[in-house]
């Protein structure tokens, strides 16, 4: 009897030692053991049954669809507004006007605009913030995808006062029906032409 008891104790000790070495012998119902493991599948709520639940495979997340790139023509209105702000700042400080910011350099339109800004700077002609405004009302925007050009059609009401050497150079109030041609170049829109179809003084065409 003593020999049989000693054999059973040795066998039990070996089993316990094997559990520690190989990390087994932990039951699924032991919460302390589960807390030490990192499962990728969601935790299954505990129930009163002892039947082992099959592990559901975790499906791969759906591929993220690539964002659609906006059409260049969707940017015309936004960049035309930036063009108007740039043109206004050039009127305030002609000497600092960066011609290449909104015109394509070495084109006829760019050269003509640069000449005008040089003449303004040379003769000290400028506008002052708050002395009048140049209000542009956009009516339509046409587009040509074959040439990647867009034409903004609108009306301009101009009450800006121009000064020269501190004195008034031009304070005429005018309005005009105009168009601005924009061309897609180097991933943005540039101003390449401007036309006045009708211009009158001391009357606001934009309210008619």
C-alpha positions as CSV (number, residue, x, y, z in Angstrom):
1,X,0.0,0.0,0.0
2,X,2.8,2.5,0.9
3,X,4.6,1.7,-2.4
4,X,1.4,2.3,-4.4
5,X,0.8,5.6,-2.6
6,X,4.4,6.8,-3.3
7,X,4.0,5.9,-7.0
8,X,0.8,7.9,-7.3
9,X,2.4,10.9,-5.6
10,X,5.4,10.8,-8.0
11,X,3.0,10.5,-11.0
12,X,1.0,13.5,-9.8
13,X,4.1,15.6,-9.3
14,X,5.3,14.8,-12.7
15,X,2.0,15.9,-14.2
16,X,2.0,19.2,-12.3
17,X,5.6,19.9,-13.4
18,X,4.7,19.2,-17.0
19,X,1.8,21.7,-16.7
20,X,4.1,24.5,-15.6
21,X,6.8,23.7,-18.3
22,X,4.5,23.5,-21.3
23,X,1.9,26.1,-20.1
24,X,-1.0,23.6,-20.4
25,X,-3.5,22.2,-18.0
26,X,-5.4,25.5,-17.7
27,X,-9.2,25.1,-18.1
28,X,-11.2,27.3,-20.4
29,X,-13.3,28.3,-17.5
30,X,-10.4,29.9,-15.6
31,X,-10.8,33.7,-15.9
32,X,-7.3,34.4,-14.6
33,X,-5.8,32.4,-17.4
34,X,-8.0,34.0,-20.1
35,X,-6.9,37.5,-18.9
36,X,-3.3,36.7,-19.7
37,X,-4.0,35.7,-23.3
38,X,-4.5,38.1,-26.3
39,X,-7.4,37.0,-28.5
40,X,-8.1,38.7,-31.8
41,X,-11.7,37.5,-31.8
42,X,-14.3,39.2,-29.6
43,X,-14.8,37.9,-26.1
44,X,-17.6,35.4,-25.8
45,X,-19.9,36.1,-22.8
46,X,-19.7,33.4,-20.2
47,X,-22.7,31.0,-19.9
48,X,-23.7,28.3,-17.5
49,X,-22.9,25.5,-20.1
50,X,-19.6,23.8,-20.2
51,X,-19.7,23.0,-23.9
52,X,-16.7,24.6,-25.7
53,X,-17.7,27.3,-28.2
54,X,-16.2,27.1,-31.7
55,X,-13.9,30.0,-32.5
56,X,-15.3,32.1,-35.3
57,X,-12.7,33.2,-37.8
58,X,-12.2,36.9,-38.0
59,X,-12.9,38.1,-41.5
60,X,-10.5,40.6,-43.1
61,X,-11.7,44.2,-43.2
62,X,-13.0,45.4,-46.5
63,X,-10.5,47.2,-48.7
64,X,-10.7,51.0,-48.3
65,X,-11.9,52.6,-51.5
66,X,-9.5,55.2,-52.9
67,X,-10.8,58.8,-52.6
68,X,-12.1,60.2,-55.9
69,X,-9.9,63.0,-57.2
70,X,-11.9,66.2,-57.7
71,X,-12.3,67.4,-61.3
72,X,-10.1,70.5,-62.0
73,X,-13.3,72.3,-63.0
74,X,-14.6,71.9,-59.4
75,X,-11.8,74.2,-58.4
76,X,-12.5,77.1,-60.8
77,X,-14.8,79.1,-58.5
78,X,-12.5,78.8,-55.4
79,X,-9.4,79.7,-57.3
80,X,-11.1,82.6,-59.1
81,X,-12.0,84.0,-55.7
82,X,-8.3,83.8,-54.8
83,X,-7.4,85.5,-58.0
84,X,-9.6,88.5,-57.2
85,X,-8.0,88.8,-53.8
86,X,-4.5,88.6,-55.4
87,X,-5.5,91.3,-58.0
88,X,-6.7,93.6,-55.2
89,X,-3.4,93.2,-53.3
90,X,-1.5,94.1,-56.5
91,X,-3.5,97.3,-56.7
92,X,-2.5,98.2,-53.2
93,X,1.2,97.4,-53.7
94,X,2.1,97.2,-57.4
95,X,5.8,97.0,-56.8
96,X,5.3,93.8,-54.8
97,X,2.9,92.1,-57.2
98,X,4.0,88.5,-58.0
99,X,3.0,88.3,-61.6
100,X,3.6,84.5,-61.8
101,X,1.2,83.7,-59.0
102,X,-1.9,83.9,-61.1
103,X,-0.6,84.4,-64.7
104,X,1.5,82.1,-66.9
105,X,4.8,83.9,-67.4
106,X,6.0,84.8,-70.9
107,X,2.5,84.9,-72.3
108,X,1.0,88.0,-73.9
109,X,-1.5,88.5,-71.1
110,X,1.1,88.0,-68.4
111,X,3.5,90.5,-70.2
112,X,0.7,93.1,-70.5
113,X,-0.3,92.8,-66.9
114,X,3.3,93.0,-65.8
115,X,3.8,96.2,-67.9
116,X,0.8,97.8,-66.2
117,X,2.1,96.9,-62.7
118,X,5.5,98.3,-63.6
119,X,3.9,101.6,-64.8
120,X,1.9,101.8,-61.6
121,X,5.0,101.3,-59.5
122,X,7.1,103.7,-61.6
123,X,4.4,106.5,-61.3
124,X,3.5,105.6,-57.7
125,X,-0.1,104.8,-58.6
126,X,-1.9,102.7,-56.1
127,X,-5.2,102.0,-54.3
128,X,-5.8,102.2,-50.6
129,X,-7.7,99.6,-48.5
130,X,-11.1,100.9,-47.6
131,X,-11.3,103.5,-50.3
132,X,-13.9,102.0,-52.6
133,X,-14.3,98.4,-53.7
134,X,-14.4,96.3,-56.8
135,X,-17.4,94.0,-56.5
136,X,-17.6,91.1,-58.9
137,X,-20.9,89.2,-59.4
138,X,-20.3,85.8,-61.1
139,X,-23.1,84.8,-63.4
140,X,-22.0,81.7,-65.2
141,X,-18.8,79.6,-65.6
142,X,-18.3,77.8,-68.9
143,X,-15.8,75.0,-69.4
144,X,-13.9,73.4,-72.3
145,X,-12.4,70.1,-71.4
146,X,-10.6,69.7,-74.7
147,X,-8.5,72.8,-74.0
148,X,-8.8,72.7,-70.2
149,X,-10.0,76.2,-70.0
150,X,-12.8,77.8,-68.1
151,X,-14.5,81.2,-68.7
152,X,-16.0,83.1,-65.8
153,X,-18.8,85.4,-66.9
154,X,-19.9,88.2,-64.6
155,X,-20.4,91.8,-63.8
156,X,-18.0,94.3,-62.1
157,X,-19.0,97.3,-60.1
158,X,-15.8,99.4,-59.4
159,X,-15.7,102.3,-56.9
160,X,-11.9,101.9,-56.2
161,X,-10.1,105.2,-55.9
162,X,-6.6,105.3,-57.4
163,X,-3.9,107.6,-56.0
164,X,-0.7,109.0,-57.5
165,X,1.9,110.5,-55.2
166,X,-0.7,111.0,-52.5
167,X,-3.2,112.8,-54.7
168,X,-6.3,111.4,-56.4
169,X,-5.5,109.9,-59.8
170,X,-8.8,108.3,-60.7
171,X,-12.1,108.2,-58.7
172,X,-14.6,107.3,-61.5
173,X,-17.3,104.9,-60.6
174,X,-17.8,102.3,-63.3
175,X,-19.5,99.0,-64.0
176,X,-18.8,96.4,-66.8
177,X,-20.0,93.1,-68.2
178,X,-16.8,91.1,-68.2
179,X,-15.3,87.6,-68.6
180,X,-12.1,86.1,-67.3
181,X,-10.5,83.1,-69.0
182,X,-8.7,80.6,-66.8
183,X,-6.4,77.8,-68.0
184,X,-5.4,74.6,-66.2
185,X,-1.6,74.6,-65.9
186,X,0.7,72.8,-63.5
187,X,-2.2,71.5,-61.4
188,X,-4.0,74.8,-60.9
189,X,-5.9,77.5,-62.7
190,X,-4.2,80.6,-64.1
191,X,-5.7,83.8,-65.5
192,X,-4.9,84.1,-69.2
193,X,-7.4,86.6,-70.6
194,X,-9.8,89.3,-69.6
195,X,-12.5,91.0,-71.7
196,X,-14.9,93.9,-71.1
197,X,-18.0,93.6,-73.3
198,X,-19.7,96.7,-72.0
199,X,-18.5,99.4,-69.6
200,X,-20.4,102.5,-68.4
201,X,-19.7,105.1,-65.8
202,X,-21.8,106.3,-62.8
203,X,-24.3,103.4,-63.3
204,X,-24.4,100.0,-61.7
205,X,-25.0,97.4,-64.4
206,X,-24.8,94.6,-61.9
207,X,-28.1,95.6,-60.3
208,X,-30.0,95.7,-63.6
